[in-house]
Amino acid sequence: MNDHHKKGKDKEDTEGDSRNILALFEGIDENTQLLSPLNLQKTINVIETQLEKTKTEICDIVNEEYSQFRDNLQKTLTINEDVHKLEKELSTINAMVHEPSGIYPSLIDIVASHQTLQTQLTLNEKVVTLLKVFYEIWERIQYFDTLFKCSIFGGAVDTLFEIEHSLDNIPKFEEGDPKITSALRDELRLRKKHLKEQLPVVFKETVFIDANTLIIKCDPNENKENANNTNHNNNDSNEQNAKSNSKKKGKEKGKGKSADNEILPDASEANPGINSEIKSSKGILFEILSGMEKLEIWGKIATQLSSDLWKNIFSPIFSSTPNNVTITIDNNSIKITITNTENNDSKNNKRDSKKLKVDSESQTVDPSLVYQNIINIVSFLKDKVFQGRVSMLRAVGNNLWVQLSNSLIKFTLDVAIPMEREQLGQFQKITTSTRDFELSLSEESGLGFIGVADRQLSHYVEDVDIHFAEKKCLLLLEKVRSMILGTDHSTLTVGVEIKTKRKNPKEVDLNEGYFFFPKCAITIVARDLVSLIEEALKEASTSSPHCSSLLYQASRSALDVFRTLYPTFHAAKISSIPSIAAAFHNDLMYIAHSLLTPMRYNINNDSNNNTEQTSNINNDNDNTTQSNNTLNNNSIYSMSDLVPVFRSMAETVWLNQIKIQWSVIVEHLDSMNGLSNTGDPRRGQVVEGGLKRTVHHITHLSKIWGSVLPKSMYLSVMGGLIEAVLSKLLTEVLYLRNIMEDESHKLNQVLGEVTKVKTVFGEDQNLIGIWVSNFDKFSKIVEIMEMPLVRIAEEWKARILFEIGFKPIEVKSLIEALFSDSPLRRQSLESIR
């Protein structure tokens, strides 16, 4: 290192001198004109001196480099000789190694043997590790068996999970898992399955529910007794039990069978960890719950438990008979019993007994005390049955809450809703207690029976105004349906009897009570229906807009129910009994009249300014009143659109009834087979019988309808029937030819009986011509049957026959039929024109 450094330094000095000389020459060149001969000589001397010095330095450097080169060359020659020697030795060694009997083949064999031993060592280490794991797993299986026998189900489940984790972490082999691994997995699967099957059974035996009773069998010393018995048996038969169990198990595996009671063999020896498990155990029920929770099998069990709780505990609370909830706690059991209060009046001195209070007036259960009893039951389930496990209680609550809330609404809250609006203020107490009840059951209070969002009961009581209206609507519809389906067709008289001085009652005078409802008979059902609707509309006038709309729609629905259900349910009676048909017609007209008169109500949208609007349906006078409010902020509902519906229905019902009755009359008339040959006694009896039946039927209808129909309608209907009968008989008489004398006498007799139908008009017989236009004509034909020809001709000449409706051709036909040909008959016929 020093030599090289020195050479570098000399070289740098030489280069520096060269640069100085060069600079000198450059200076000379630049100052050539300024140099004198003397200065030039001096400069040459300096340069020569410098050159000599430089030559000397170069010679020294060359000599030094040569000396070093010579030394290095000598060393190189020495090394070369050593290399040649080494090559000779390596050649000799290589020859020795690669010979068949040399070192190399032996080394290869040694390396292969080493690798085999290393592989075997690794495999042996795996086997040793696996055997340790198998031993630990088998010890855990035996420990599980002991825990299961001691009913330490929580620890047993944890042990199963540890075994499962150990099996999952077993070292893997290229050849696959050993058979013992599969056997252990089968043992694990078998025990896990057995545990899942046994836990629900043990739970059901521990938590016993039947006959409205829940009993918890909780003996805190049971685990310790099981442990002591297990340890004692293990100490007495340590090795024998292990051997017999292993043989027994081997035989069962050979046969492919295993009995349920032999699935869990006895432990080979007492495990010292059992005592600590027993000491830390909180009882059998706790262990059962812990095991089910860890195995995640609580869902199905919770469903069955919820069903049993509903059937035996919660559902009886809502039975029609008043109930008493009794909670009894002793050392071995906790019992909830629901019995009838009537049978336990003498046993109500127990401190833990809580009665369900019953309102003596309405016979309904007091909601606040029902809530308290349910809270007591749920608290008992949480603290005693589930031992504080909120998740398990919540699973039961999710299954029960829908039924429980619906039953509370149906049997408690709905019944508690008052029927009068004035009592709604008292319902506020129930609203408050209902909110507190749901809050007590929710997660916020700690019970956790329901979720925070489960507020069905609170929502129900908050809408009490709507439910009040719905209850009124439902009650209205139920009443209407009950009335319609009844068998009572009793009637009562309503309306006003209109007396008129007009000669023709068919003429209409608006000043004579056109807007009155005429006096007639309607059914009590129709009267009550209108009263119910009127009451509902009055209630609507003081309600909120939404409730008013409900009541209004219910009123319309009640009318729809009546007009659809009544004629369907009573169709047979309406078609076969004339009085019922007439009364139903009047019912429809009465309802239509009630709707036509201002049967409406006002709804105040401003709840602070409700003005009651009354609608009065007066049956005895025409004074239908309604308060005259300004309609600002009010909505008026009317049912006048239903008037044509009911009137059309009444018309249809009545026309169908008239058709039925007319068909009966026509049947009687057709049975005569005309009026010919009445002189024959047998034919005369047939004709007489047919006419008598016709008159009797008309008279019978008059007796029925006379007290039911309005007078004007009654006269119109009876007049129409009689008019139709007389028109048919007139046609028959005018159709006759060659009426013999005895035949004319018979016709005078039998047709004269028909004229007696005028009695159906009672005191209005003098007006019969108004309602029966052909009555005078028919009566005259009866007279003509006994009238001489001369008189007939005189009455025609005097225009008597013409004025009552006879036509010339009809008079001529009668004369030709009654009288034989003679000069007088020809003369009379010629005079009739």
Summary of the structure (lengths in Angstrom):
residues: 833
radius of gyration: 62.6
end to end distance: 178.4
largest distance: 213.9
contacts: 2393
relative contact order: 0.03
helix: 71%
strand: 6%
